[in-house]
Amino acid sequence: MTDRMILTLAILGGTGREGQALAGRWAKAGYYVLIGSRSREKAEKAAEAVNERLGRDVVHGMENAAAAAGCDIAVLTVPFEAHRSTLEALKGHLKGKVLVDVCVPLAPENPAVVRMPDAGSAAQEAQSILGPSADVVAAFHSVSHQHLKRDEPVACDVLVCGDDEGARQQVLQLVKAAGLLGWDAGPLQNAVVAEGLAAILVGINQRYKIKGAGIRITGEQRPE
């Protein structure tokens, strides 16, 4: 499926602030959006909150397995401590699909410090769990829910990393649909840099008492 107006997106573990904010932006852009959770009741409540904000019933909540089975592209927004267990449970439902990994392996005792897994990054861990039957793409690490939840343009760029070029291009379209500017940042092994930036931005927020620090790619010319 290539028409973004008919693509179904599943935001797995999408009941948090990041998941709900992305759900709202994509639903407004014309995607059919599913919010997944271990608890169906919690997912339905989150979907109801997004629909209320949009003023129409376009987002649906369900358990993670049902959302993963029913989507064209999955987006994982769980805390990193639930990263492995969630993927292992949903592996069978993600075969042949693109998984957008938004997770960041932050140190539990200090979220301003990154703590990468043995695989090298959260996205590489996801790929090792899912195997070659799924295409993992890392994205959306540097944009805060503080900006995404507002109905306005976001002055923040998104780095997109993945080994499959076609999958990267699909995710770049999702970035654009969310009202952001995405950059093809190369293979999945580069996700260690994109994920690590999130910890740096958390530290900047803390030290300078600001909300939602982000990144911009500078140069002589920017894509439209």
N, C-alpha and C positions, 0 to 999 in steps of 0.2 A: 504494500500500500504506500503510495507516495503523496497523495493529496492530504495536506495537513488538516483539512476541514473534516475528514472522516477518520483520522487516526485516533486510536484510543490509548491514552496514557494512564499508567497505574503508578501512583506515588506510594510506594511501600514504606510502611512506618510513617505515613504522611500526616499524622494527627498533630504533630508539633508545629511550631510557628513557621519554620522554613517550608515544610510540606504544604501547609494551608495557603501560604502566600504564593507559592508556585502554582498550586491548583487554581487559585483565583485568576492569575494572569493567563494561564493556558486555556482555561474555560472561556475567558473573555475573548481570547484570540480564535476560538472556534474549535478547539479540540474537545473530544469526549473524555472526561477525566474521572478516574476512579481513585478514591483514597482508601488505602489498605491499612489494616492494623491487626494485631493479634486478637483484639477484641472487636467484634462486629459493632457492638453498641458504641464503642468509642469512635470507630470510623464513621458511623452514621451521624454522630453528634458533630464531628469535625466537618463533614460534608454539609450538614445543615447550616453551620456557621458561615461557611464559604458562600453557600447559596443565598443566605440572608444578606450578605454583603453585596452580592452581585444583583440581587433582586430578581432572580429566576432560578428554577430548579434544574441545574445542568451538571452538578457534581454528585457522585453517588459513593456511599461508603459501604465497605464490606471487609471480610477477613482477607488477610494478605494473600492466601493461596488462591482465592477466587479472583482477586484483582490481578495477580500475576498471570493466571491462566487466561484471563479475558482481555489482555492488553496487546498492543502492537509494540510499544516501547515502555519499559519499566524504569522508574526513577527511585533510587534507594536513599532515604533520608533518615535512617535510624541512627541513634547514638552509636559510636564505634564499638562499645562493649556488646552490642547486640548484632554487630556486623556479620560475623561468621555464622552464628546460629541461625540468623534469618536467611542467609543465602543457602546454607545447607538444607534448610527446610523447604525452600522454594526452587531448588535447582531444577527439578523436573519440569516446572512450569515455565522456566525461562529459556528453554532450548530454542535455538533459532531466532532469538530476540536480541535487541540492543538493551543493555542495562546501563543507565546513567548513574554513576556512583558519586554521590554528593558528600559521603562520609569523610570525616577528618579524624585521624588517630591522635587526639590530644591527650596529654598526661592528665589523669583523673585529679591529681592533687594540684595541678596548675595548668589551666586551659591555654595559657600563653606559651606553653612549651609543647612541641610536637614529639610524639613517640611512635615512630614507624614500626610496623610489624615486620617479621622476618622476611616476608615476601617483597619488601621494599616500600610499599605504600598500600593504602586501603584498596585502591583500584586494582593493583596487581594481586593482592590477596583475593579479591572478588574473582578475577580472571582465573586464578589457580583453582578456586573452588568450583566454578561453573564449567571450566574446561573450554575446549575450542568450539563447542556448540553454541556459545553465546559470545557477543561482542561487547566488552566492557569499555565504557568511555567515562573519563573523569571530567567533571565540570561543576560550576556553580559554587566553588569553595570560597571565593573572595567577595561574594555579595551578601549583605546582611538582610535578614527578614525585615529589619526596620525600614528598608527602602522598598522591598518587594511588596509589602502589604499596602503601600500607598499607591493611589491611582495616578501616577505621574512618571515621567521618564526617570531612569536611574543613571546617574553619572558614575557608572562602574563597569569595567570590562570583565569578560569571563574567558578564562583559558580552558581550552578543550583538548584533552589528550586521549588518544586511543590508537590501537594498532591497525584497525580497519579504516581506510579512508572514507568509504561510504558511510560507515557508522558515525564518524566524526562529522561529516556533512549533515547528517540527519540531526545531530545534536546541535550543531551550529544554527540550524533552522529553529530548533526549540528555544535557543538563546534569543534569537531575533524576535520570535513570537512573544517572548516574555518582556520585550522592550529593552533589551540589552545588546551590547555589541560583543560578539564572540570572536575569538582568535584561534585559529588552528595552531595548537602548541605542540604538535608532533606525536610521537609514539607514547604508549602507555607508561613506559619507564619514566617519562618526564612528569608524571603525576606526582611524584615525590616533591617536586618543586611547587606545583600548584596547591597541593594539600598543605605543605609547610607554610605557605603564605598566610593561611588562615590563622595559624598560631601567632604569627607576627602581627597580623591585624588586630587580634584580640588584645595583645600586649599594648599596641598603640592606643586602642580604645581606653584601656585601663590607665595608662600613664598620662595621656593628654585629656582625659575626661570628655571624650567625644563618643558619638554613637555611629556605628556602621561605617567604619573606615573601609575603603575599597582601593582598587588599583585602576590605573588608566595606562594604556600603551601610548607612548608619545612618538612623534615623528613628523615628517613633513606632510604626510597625507594619511587621512583616516578613511576607512571604507564608509560608504553612505549607510 
